[in-house]
Amino acid sequence: MRLIELLPNFTAELQLACERLGRTDLTAQLATVELDNNSYNAETRVAQLRLRHAVEKSEVAEQANAESAPANESVTLRHRYGVKAETDNAGRLRRLIVAHGTDIAEALGRFSPLRT
C-alpha cells in the first residue's frame, strides 16, 4: 500500500519539507512510494519505514538518472518528529527513520504488523 494512503498528513508534511530543501525528486517519490515493512523500538521511540517503488527498477533508475538524483544519501528533513530519509545507489527513496515515531507506529499498527 502506498505511504500517502497509509499516512496522508505525515507524507504531505514530508513532501513540503522536501520542497523547502529543493528536493523535488524526493517529493515526487513520496507520492508513489509503498510501505514495504516497518519497525518500532519502544525503548528509543524510533520508527523505521522501509520503502519500495511500484514501478519497475529500470524505470526508476532511468528517472533517477534523468533527474540527477543523488545516490546513497541521507537527508535530514525538518519535521516535528525528526525524520531522516535515505536513498539507495540509484537515488531511490528506501528508508525513513523517524526519531519520535510513536504516533507513526501507532497509526501503522492499524494497517500492518509492527516488528520490534
C-alpha positions as CSV (number, residue, x, y, z in Angstrom):
1,M,0.0,0.0,0.0
2,R,1.3,3.5,-0.8
3,L,2.7,5.5,2.1
4,I,0.5,8.5,1.2
5,E,-2.6,6.3,1.6
6,L,-1.5,5.0,5.0
7,L,-0.2,8.3,6.4
8,P,-1.6,11.1,4.3
9,N,-0.8,14.0,6.6
10,F,2.6,12.8,7.5
11,T,3.5,12.2,3.9
12,A,2.2,15.6,2.8
13,E,4.3,17.3,5.6
14,L,7.4,15.4,4.4
15,Q,6.7,16.5,0.8
16,L,6.6,20.1,2.0
17,A,9.9,19.6,3.9
18,C,11.5,18.2,0.8
19,E,10.3,21.1,-1.4
20,R,11.8,23.5,1.1
21,L,15.1,21.8,0.6
22,G,14.7,21.9,-3.2
23,R,14.4,18.2,-3.3
24,T,11.6,17.8,-5.8
25,D,12.9,14.3,-6.7
26,L,12.1,13.1,-3.1
27,T,8.7,15.0,-3.2
28,A,7.7,13.1,-6.3
29,Q,8.9,9.7,-4.9
30,L,6.9,10.3,-1.7
31,A,3.7,10.5,-3.8
32,T,4.2,7.0,-5.2
33,V,6.4,5.0,-2.8
34,E,4.9,2.0,-1.0
35,L,5.5,0.8,2.6
36,D,7.4,-2.5,2.4
37,N,8.0,-3.0,6.1
38,N,8.1,-1.1,9.3
39,S,9.6,-1.5,12.8
40,Y,9.4,0.4,16.0
41,N,11.7,0.3,19.0
42,A,9.6,1.2,22.1
43,E,12.7,1.9,24.2
44,T,14.1,4.5,21.9
45,R,10.8,5.5,20.3
46,V,12.3,5.3,16.8
47,A,10.2,4.0,13.9
48,Q,11.8,2.8,10.7
49,L,9.8,2.6,7.5
50,R,11.3,0.6,4.7
51,L,10.0,1.6,1.3
52,R,9.7,0.2,-2.2
53,H,8.7,1.6,-5.5
54,A,5.7,0.2,-7.5
55,V,7.3,0.9,-10.9
56,E,10.0,-1.4,-12.4
57,K,13.5,-0.9,-11.2
58,S,14.7,0.0,-14.7
59,E,12.1,2.8,-15.0
60,V,13.1,4.2,-11.6
61,A,16.8,4.1,-12.5
62,E,16.1,5.9,-15.7
63,Q,14.1,8.6,-13.9
64,A,16.8,9.0,-11.2
65,N,19.5,9.3,-13.8
66,A,17.4,11.8,-15.8
67,E,16.9,14.0,-12.7
68,S,20.4,13.5,-11.4
69,A,19.2,12.4,-8.1
70,P,22.0,12.0,-5.5
71,A,22.8,8.4,-4.6
72,N,23.3,6.7,-1.2
73,E,22.3,9.8,0.5
74,S,20.9,10.6,4.0
75,V,18.7,13.7,4.1
76,T,17.5,15.2,7.4
77,L,14.0,16.6,6.9
78,R,12.8,19.4,9.1
79,H,9.8,17.8,10.7
80,R,8.4,17.8,14.2
81,Y,9.1,14.0,14.5
82,G,12.7,14.3,13.4
83,V,12.9,12.4,10.1
84,K,15.8,11.2,8.1
85,A,15.3,10.0,4.5
86,E,17.8,7.6,3.0
87,T,18.2,6.8,-0.7
88,D,19.9,3.8,-2.4
89,N,22.6,3.8,-5.1
90,A,20.1,4.8,-7.8
91,G,18.7,7.8,-5.8
92,R,15.5,5.9,-4.9
93,L,13.9,6.6,-1.5
94,R,14.4,3.4,0.5
95,R,14.0,4.2,4.2
96,L,12.6,6.8,6.6
97,I,13.9,6.9,10.1
98,V,11.5,8.7,12.5
99,A,13.2,9.8,15.7
100,H,10.0,10.4,17.6
101,G,8.0,7.7,15.9
102,T,5.4,6.7,18.5
103,D,2.5,8.3,16.6
104,I,3.6,6.9,13.3
105,A,4.0,3.4,14.7
106,E,0.5,3.6,16.3
107,A,-1.0,4.8,13.0
108,L,0.7,2.0,11.1
109,G,-0.4,-0.6,13.6
110,R,-3.9,-0.5,12.2
111,F,-2.6,-1.4,8.7
112,S,0.5,-3.6,9.1
113,P,2.2,-5.6,11.9
114,L,4.7,-3.7,13.9
115,R,8.0,-5.5,14.2
116,T,10.2,-4.8,17.2
